[in-house]
């Protein structure tokens, strides 16, 4: 990475997209001048503003942390930097990552580079927009219910939710800790291989791919998942919300006031659901299914949802993603000529997902699925 490359990337940032909340231009240029090694040597990355970065303002998308500058980076950021990556800046997101429509009332909407009348989705919308706009090849995000994969599908980029526990969550503001996961937005499979340190992918012909609704049927996600989810979110925000609810955006105010329900009963139901889902998928290495119904939400719909204290946009966007957070499986959204496709596999099988992703272009679809 040369100084001129860093400057060119900085100049590609379009403030009107709302993808970035903070960029330290001088720091980026100085980092580009420094010698570095590692597999990510000189690769520019963007980081979701839910994730701590030493010396860079980290707001978590909230008013509470508008002036927060961490002293230490999250371990996942430190790891990428040890591998030679340069943090270009911090990406906009739904407040506290609690939303998927790409609208932040405090810092503004995140517009979709492919169609600025639409949002980038969320909650890692700024990360997806930064990649889709060609500012960085890789962006670091988080995914609790689809927050990497939804914006990837909206913006036409790759979005990988890693297996639960693949990366430490220290230094990342929690949403629902049982389901929170690190993820990456990227231009393609090779970028994801690079950031994960996967040198060689398995032969896709040796992987059994099952198409949801065609090769297998899986049980639908029970509503009780959201009981467990809301209980965890409430534990994270209870003290802060009780002390100052008006400092939250309108959408989070009504979400945090929703009743939780019987958590113990919900947990029993979810244990049974996971058992049935895994049994249904037992004959396949990789599951393939839809990622997004329809196009990215329009900005007007995202604002209408916010103003109405409703979740009609969010319900559509979450239709295909949440199950893999509950299972702890890795899942990958792949842009194809016919629209985004979602792949999923059992824990630690990220390489299998990338192997199939590399082959599901329109011309090779039939050879993968035989």
C-alpha positions in Angstrom: 0.0 0.0 0.0 1.5 3.3 -1.1 0.7 6.8 0.0 -1.0 7.5 -3.3 -3.2 4.3 -3.0 -4.3 5.4 0.5 -5.1 8.9 -0.7 -7.1 7.5 -3.6 -9.1 5.3 -1.3 -9.8 8.2 1.1 -10.9 10.3 -1.9 -13.4 7.6 -2.9 -15.4 8.2 0.3 -18.6 9.9 -0.6 -20.1 11.5 2.5 -23.6 11.5 0.9 -23.7 7.7 1.2 -23.3 7.9 5.0 -21.1 4.8 5.1 -18.4 6.3 7.3 -18.7 8.0 10.7 -15.1 8.7 11.4 -11.9 8.7 9.3 -8.5 9.9 10.4 -6.9 10.9 7.1 -3.5 11.7 8.5 -3.3 8.4 10.4 -4.2 6.4 7.4 -1.6 8.1 5.2 1.1 7.6 7.9 0.1 3.9 8.2 0.5 3.5 4.4 4.0 5.0 4.6 5.1 2.5 7.3 6.6 -0.8 6.4 4.6 -3.9 7.4 4.4 -7.6 6.8 1.7 -10.3 7.0 -0.8 -11.7 4.6 -2.9 -8.5 4.8 0.1 -6.2 4.3 -1.2 -2.8 3.2 -4.8 -4.0 2.7 -7.3 -1.2 3.7 -10.2 -2.3 5.8 -13.2 -0.5 7.2 -14.6 -1.4 10.7 -18.1 -1.3 11.9 -18.5 1.4 14.6 -19.7 -1.2 17.1 -16.1 -2.5 17.3 -13.5 -0.7 19.4 -10.5 0.8 17.6 -7.7 2.4 19.7 -7.4 6.1 19.2 -10.4 6.2 16.8 -13.8 7.4 17.9 -16.2 4.5 18.4 -19.8 5.5 19.0 -21.7 2.1 18.8 -24.1 4.2 16.6 -25.4 5.9 19.7 -25.6 9.3 21.4 -24.3 7.8 24.6 -20.9 7.2 23.1 -20.7 10.1 20.7 -17.2 11.1 22.1 -15.9 7.7 23.1 -12.3 7.0 22.0 -11.2 3.5 23.2 -7.7 3.0 24.5 -7.5 -0.5 23.1 -8.8 -2.1 19.9 -10.9 -5.2 20.0 -8.8 -8.4 19.6 -10.3 -9.0 16.2 -9.0 -5.6 15.0 -5.6 -6.2 16.6 -5.4 -9.5 14.8 -6.1 -8.0 11.4 -3.6 -5.2 12.1 -0.9 -7.7 13.1 -1.5 -9.4 9.8 -0.8 -6.0 8.1 -4.2 -4.5 7.6 -4.7 -0.7 7.8 -8.0 0.6 9.3 -9.3 3.3 6.9 -12.3 4.3 9.1 -15.4 3.5 11.1 -18.7 2.5 9.5 -22.2 3.7 10.2 -24.7 1.3 11.6 -28.1 0.9 13.1 -28.0 2.3 16.7 -26.3 -0.3 18.9 -26.7 -2.7 16.0 -30.4 -3.2 17.0 -32.0 -3.0 13.6 -31.5 -4.0 10.0 -33.0 -1.2 7.8 -29.8 0.9 7.6 -31.4 4.0 9.3 -29.6 5.7 12.2 -31.5 8.6 13.7 -28.4 10.1 15.2 -26.0 9.8 12.3 -28.3 9.6 9.3 -29.2 6.8 6.8 -26.7 4.6 5.0 -27.5 4.8 1.3 -27.0 1.9 -1.1 -24.3 2.7 -3.7 -26.2 0.8 -6.3 -29.4 2.9 -5.9 -29.3 5.9 -3.6 -33.1 5.9 -3.2 -32.6 2.7 -1.2 -30.8 1.9 2.0 -27.8 -0.4 2.4 -29.6 -2.5 5.0 -28.2 -3.1 8.4 -27.0 -3.2 10.9 -23.6 -3.4 9.2 -24.9 -1.2 6.4 -21.9 1.2 6.4 -19.5 -1.7 6.0 -21.4 -3.1 3.0 -21.7 0.3 1.4 -17.9 0.9 1.8 -17.2 -2.3 -0.1 -19.9 -1.8 -2.7 -18.7 1.7 -3.4 -15.1 0.4 -4.0 -13.6 2.3 -1.0 -12.1 -0.9 0.6 -12.0 -4.5 -0.4 -12.9 -5.8 3.0 -14.9 -4.5 5.9 -15.4 -5.9 9.4 -18.9 -6.2 10.8 -21.0 -8.1 13.3 -24.0 -10.4 12.8 -26.6 -11.2 15.4 -29.7 -11.9 13.3 -28.4 -11.2 9.8 -26.6 -7.9 10.2 -23.7 -8.8 7.8 -25.7 -10.9 5.4 -28.6 -8.6 4.9 -26.6 -5.5 3.9 -24.4 -7.8 1.7 -27.6 -8.9 -0.1 -28.9 -5.4 -0.4 -25.6 -4.0 -1.8 -24.5 -6.9 -4.0 -21.4 -7.9 -2.1 -20.2 -11.0 -0.2 -21.2 -11.2 3.4 -19.9 -13.9 5.7 -21.2 -14.5 9.3 -18.5 -16.6 10.9 -19.1 -19.6 13.2 -20.0 -18.7 16.8 -16.8 -18.3 18.7 -14.6 -18.1 15.6 -13.4 -14.7 16.8 -13.4 -13.2 20.3 -16.2 -10.7 21.0 -14.2 -8.7 23.5 -14.2 -5.0 22.6 -17.4 -5.3 20.6 -20.5 -3.8 22.1 -22.9 -6.7 22.7 -26.5 -6.9 21.4 -27.6 -10.4 22.3 -24.4 -12.2 23.4 -25.6 -15.7 22.7 -26.1 -14.8 19.0 -23.5 -12.1 18.4 -20.9 -13.1 15.8 -18.0 -11.4 13.9 -18.4 -11.2 10.1 -16.8 -9.8 7.0 -18.1 -7.9 3.9 -15.9 -8.4 0.8 -15.7 -8.1 -2.9 -15.2 -11.8 -3.5 -14.2 -15.2 -2.3 -10.4 -14.5 -2.6 -10.7 -11.5 -0.2 -12.6 -13.7 2.3 -9.9 -16.4 2.0 -7.3 -13.8 2.6 -8.8 -12.3 5.7 -9.6 -15.8 7.2 -6.2 -17.1 6.4 -7.5 -20.1 4.3 -4.9 -21.0 1.7 -6.8 -23.8 -0.1 -10.5 -24.6 -0.4 -11.9 -28.1 -0.6 -13.0 -29.6 -3.9 -16.7 -28.4 -4.3 -17.5 -31.7 -6.1 -16.9 -33.5 -2.8 -19.4 -31.4 -0.9 -23.1 -32.3 -0.7 -25.2 -29.2 -1.4 -28.8 -29.2 -0.3 -31.3 -26.7 -1.7 -33.8 -25.6 0.9 -37.3 -26.4 -0.3 -36.1 -28.7 -3.0 -33.6 -31.2 -1.6 -34.7 -30.9 2.0 -37.2 -29.2 4.3 -36.2 -27.6 7.6 -38.4 -26.6 10.5 -39.3 -22.9 10.6 -37.8 -20.6 13.2 -40.1 -20.6 16.3 -41.2 -17.2 17.6 -39.6 -18.2 20.9 -36.2 -17.4 19.5 -37.2 -13.7 19.8 -38.1 -14.2 23.5 -34.6 -15.4 24.2 -33.2 -12.6 22.0 -35.2 -9.8 23.7 -34.2 -11.1 27.1 -30.5 -10.8 26.3 -30.9 -7.4 24.7 -32.7 -6.2 27.8 -30.0 -7.4 30.1 -27.4 -5.4 28.0 -29.5 -2.2 28.0 -31.6 -2.3 31.1 -29.5 0.0 33.3 -28.8 2.6 30.6 -32.4 2.5 29.2 -33.9 2.8 32.7 -31.8 5.9 33.4 -32.2 7.7 30.1 -34.7 6.2 27.6 -35.0 9.5 25.7 -31.4 9.3 24.6 -32.2 6.3 22.5 -33.7 6.6 19.1 -37.4 6.2 18.7 -37.2 2.7 17.3 -35.0 1.4 20.1 -37.3 3.0 22.7 -40.3 0.9 21.6 -38.2 -2.2 21.0 -36.8 -2.1 24.5 -40.3 -1.7 25.9 -41.6 -4.9 24.2 -42.5 -7.7 26.6 -40.0 -10.5 26.9 -42.1 -13.5 27.8 -41.2 -16.9 29.4 -37.5 -17.3 28.7 -37.1 -20.8 30.2 -40.0 -22.2 28.2 -38.6 -20.5 25.1 -35.2 -22.0 25.6 -36.6 -25.5 25.8 -38.5 -25.0 22.6 -35.3 -23.7 20.9 -33.3 -26.7 22.0 -35.9 -29.0 20.4 -35.9 -26.9 17.2 -32.1 -27.0 16.9 -32.3 -30.8 17.2 -34.9 -31.1 14.5 -33.2 -28.7 12.2 -29.8 -30.4 12.4 -31.5 -33.8 11.8 -33.2 -32.5 8.7 -29.9 -31.2 7.4 -27.9 -34.3 8.3 -27.4 -35.5 4.7 -25.8 -32.3 3.4 -22.5 -30.4 4.0 -23.8 -27.1 2.7 -27.3 -25.7 2.6 -28.3 -23.3 -0.1 -31.3 -21.0 0.0 -32.6 -17.4 -0.5 -31.0 -14.5 1.2 -33.4 -11.6 0.5 -37.0 -11.4 -0.7 -37.2 -8.4 -3.1 -34.9 -5.4 -3.3 -33.2 -3.4 -0.6 -35.6 -1.2 1.3 -36.2 2.3 0.1 -35.1 5.1 2.3 -38.7 6.3 2.5 -39.8 2.9 3.8 -37.0 2.8 6.4 -38.0 6.2 7.7 -41.7 5.3 7.7 -40.9 2.2 9.7 -39.0 4.3 12.2 -41.7 6.9 12.5 -44.5 4.4 12.9 -42.9 2.3 15.7 -43.3 -0.8 13.4 -41.0 -3.5 12.0 -42.5 -4.2 8.6 -39.2 -3.6 6.8 -37.2 -5.6 9.3 -39.5 -8.6 9.2 -39.0 -8.9 5.5 -35.2 -8.5 5.7 -34.9 -11.1 8.6 -36.9 -13.8 6.9 -34.0 -16.0 5.9 -31.1 -15.2 8.2 -31.8 -15.6 11.9 -31.9 -19.4 12.1 -28.1 -19.6 11.5 -27.4 -17.2 14.4 -29.4 -19.5 16.7 -27.6 -22.6 15.4 -24.2 -20.9 15.6 -23.4 -21.9 12.0 -21.4 -19.9 9.5 -23.5 -18.4 6.7 -22.5 -16.6 3.6 -24.4 -14.4 1.2 -23.2 -14.7 -2.4 -24.2 -12.2 -5.1 -25.1 -14.0 -8.3 -26.5 -12.9 -11.7 -30.0 -13.9 -10.5 -29.7 -12.3 -7.1 -28.2 -13.0 -3.7 -28.0 -16.6 -2.5 -27.3 -17.7 1.1 -25.1 -20.7 1.9 -24.8 -22.2 5.4 -22.8 -25.1 7.0 -22.0 -26.5 10.3 -19.6 -24.8 12.7 -16.0 -24.2 11.5 -17.0 -25.1 7.8 -16.3 -21.6 6.4 -13.9 -23.1 3.8 -16.8 -25.3 2.5 -19.0 -22.2 2.1 -16.2 -20.4 0.2 -15.7 -23.4 -2.1 -19.3 -23.5 -3.1 -19.5 -19.7 -3.4 -16.6 -19.8 -5.9 -18.6 -22.0 -8.2 -22.2 -20.8 -8.1 -22.0 -18.5 -11.0 -24.8 -19.0 -13.5 -22.7 -21.2 -15.8 -21.6 -23.6 -13.1 -24.7 -24.0 -11.0 -25.7 -27.4 -12.4 -22.3 -28.9 -11.8 -22.4 -27.9 -8.1 -25.8 -29.3 -7.4 -25.4 -32.8 -9.0 
